[in-house]
Amino acid sequence: EMPLSVRTWTCECGTIHDRDVNAAKNLLAAGRAVAACGAGVRPQRSSPGGQSAMKQETSRREP
């Protein structure tokens, strides 16, 4: 593991990696996935209480 203060590093193969560029590529891919299929980029998880960790919609009553 690398500390966050390390912004770039060189692989054994000679490729230079930039942490910020990699993060930008990951965000772009996630945004495209959501735009293309409307799906979330992470699988749903359950909280200890058994409810989904995602935002819950409240049902509205008609007056």
C-alpha positions in Angstrom: 0.0 0.0 0.0 1.1 3.5 -0.8 0.4 6.6 1.3 -1.9 9.2 -0.4 1.0 11.7 -0.5 2.5 9.5 -3.3 0.8 11.0 -6.4 2.8 9.2 -9.2 4.9 6.0 -9.3 6.8 4.0 -11.9 6.0 0.4 -12.6 8.6 -2.3 -13.1 7.7 -2.2 -16.8 8.6 1.5 -16.9 5.0 2.8 -17.1 4.4 6.0 -15.1 1.1 5.9 -13.2 -0.6 9.1 -11.9 -3.1 8.6 -9.1 -5.2 11.6 -10.1 -5.4 10.6 -13.8 -6.5 7.1 -12.7 -9.2 8.5 -10.4 -10.5 10.6 -13.3 -10.7 7.6 -15.6 -12.6 5.6 -12.9 -15.1 8.5 -12.4 -15.6 8.8 -16.2 -16.3 5.1 -16.5 -18.7 5.1 -13.6 -20.6 8.1 -15.0 -20.8 6.4 -18.4 -22.2 3.3 -16.8 -24.9 5.2 -15.0 -25.8 7.2 -18.2 -25.9 4.1 -20.4 -28.0 1.8 -18.3 -29.1 3.8 -15.2 -27.5 1.3 -13.0 -25.6 2.1 -9.8 -21.9 1.7 -9.9 -21.7 -0.3 -6.7 -23.7 -3.4 -5.7 -26.4 -2.9 -3.1 -25.4 -3.7 0.5 -27.6 -4.4 3.4 -27.2 -2.5 6.7 -27.3 -4.5 10.0 -31.0 -3.7 10.4 -31.8 -5.5 7.2 -32.6 -2.4 5.2 -30.8 -1.4 2.1 -28.0 1.0 2.5 -29.5 3.0 -0.4 -31.8 6.0 0.1 -35.3 4.8 0.9 -38.3 6.5 -0.8 -41.2 7.4 1.4 -44.7 6.6 0.2 -47.0 9.6 -0.2 -50.6 9.5 0.9 -53.3 11.1 -1.2 -55.5 13.5 0.8 
